[in-house]
Amino acid sequence: MRVPEVNKSSADPVKVKTDLWRELDAVQELAGGEWTNQDSLIANRCTGGGAFFYTGTRVMKERLPDPAAFADAVAKLWAERGFEVTRTHYFEDDVDVFADLADGGTLELKNDNDEETFFVSGTTGCYPGDSQKIGEQDMKELEEKESSSSPSPSE
């Protein structure tokens, strides 16, 4: 994945990560089936500091009957969303579809070596902000979410 570009405008970290995950969700919905979610829930620090970004990855668990058609559908989806889409092939059965996001981030759809399952990953652009403080807030929200969904010790 490419290094995210620095975005000059500020943004709400929750919106930044939610927008990225919405794009990954759209690819999952297009394919259907089961996927493993490997999104990074904590803000990352951009090179040089003073800015943050988020990443996400989803891994398909099932094979598709027509991998090429799926890759075409994802490329079309991303183009319709206004992203600049490029495709590369490093070897015969390789599928790589990239989308450049307006905020300087990227999306990538790639197949594994058997050509029948995929992963989709994304990185947002870098936004001004203290990545350490934002990451600490992300951790706090995660801990609160986990404690509210876990049964209490007395139950």
HELIX and SHEET records of a PDB file:
HELIX    1   1 PRO A   13  ALA A   31  1                                  19    
HELIX    2   2 PRO A   67  GLU A   80  1                                  14    
HELIX    3   3 SER A  131  SER A  149  1                                  19    
SHEET    1   A 6 TRP A  35  ASN A  37  0                                        
SHEET    2   A 6 THR A  55  MET A  60 -1                                        
SHEET    3   A 6 PHE A 118  THR A 123 -1                                        
SHEET    4   A 6 THR A 106  ASN A 111 -1                                        
SHEET    5   A 6 ASP A  96  ASP A 100 -1                                        
SHEET    6   A 6 GLU A  84  THR A  88 -1                                        
SHEET    1   B 3 ASN A  44  ARG A  45  0                                        
SHEET    2   B 3 ALA A  51  PHE A  53 -1                                        
SHEET    3   B 3 TYR A 127  PRO A 128 -1                                        
END                                                                             
